Amino acid sequence: MAAFEQLINTGDCFSQVSLYQLLREDGRVFIFVHKILAGAGKGSFMAHPTHLLGRHKDEYVGTGKSRDKALRDCLARIKGVTTKDMADVQSQ
C-alpha cells in the first residue's frame, strides 16, 4: 500500500482534523486541530480558532507534538481575547 506522501503532490500537506467548540458570552469559536499525516510538519499538530466573522490570526495558532498540547497552546493564546478580536476580518 502506498504511503500518503506518494499519494499527494509535492508541497501539499495532508491532515486529519478534529473539531472543538468554545462557547463564550460574546460568541462561539470553533477550534480545528490538525494532525499532520503527510507533507511538511508530518507528525506534528496544529490548532487554530475559526470565528464566523473571518479567518484566524496567526498569533492564535497553537502547535505541539500531540493533539492535547496543540489544543492547550491555542486555548492559552486566545484566553482573554474577544471572539471579534480573534478573527482576521481584513483577510476576507
N, C-alpha and C positions, 0 to 999 in steps of 0.2 A: 504494500500500500504506500502511496506517495506521501511524503511529508508535506505539511501545509506550505512551507517555503517553496516547494516545487509547483504548487497549485495557484500561487498568486504572482503578480507582476513584481519585478524588482522595484523597490521603493514603496510598495504597499505595506500596510500594517493591518493584520487580521486579529481581531479581539473578540472575546466573549464578554457580554455586557450584563451586569446586574443593575437593577433599578431600585432606588430607595426614594422615599418621600418624606420631606420635613415640613410639618405644618407649623406655621407661625401666626402670630396675631396679624402681621402685615402681609400675609400671603403664603402661598405654597411654593416650595422649592423641590425640584426633582434632582436627585444626585445619581449620576451614572458612574459605575465603577467598571473599568475595562481591565480584563486580564489579557495581556498581550501574548497571543499564541504563536505568531509568526511575524517576521519583519523586525524593524528597528525597535529595540526595547524588549525583545522576547523574554518572557519570564518575569517581567515587572508588572506593576499595577498602577493605574491612574484613576483618580476620582475627580469629577467636576460637577458643580451645580449648574442646573439649567433652569432658568426662570421663563415664564411665558412672555415677558417683555423683551427678551433678547438673548443673545449668546452669553456664555460665561466669560468672565475676565480671567486672563491667565494667572493672575495673582491668587486666585482661589482654587487652583488645581492642586490636589493632593497626590503624592506619589509614595510608593513603598514597595517592599518585596513581598507583601501579602495584601489581600483584599482589605483586611481589617486595618492594617497600617495606613493604606492609601485613604480609606474612608475616614479614619480618625484625623489624619493630616488635613483633609478637606474640611471636616467639621470644625476643627480648631481655627482654620483660616477664615471661615465665614461666621464664626461666633461673634455676635455684636454688630454684624453688618446687616443693614436692612435689605430686604429682598430686592427693592428697587435699585439700590446702590451696587448690588451684586451683578446685575445684568449690564451687558455691554450693548446698550441700545444704539450706539454710534455705528456698530458694525452691520446693521441691517441694510 
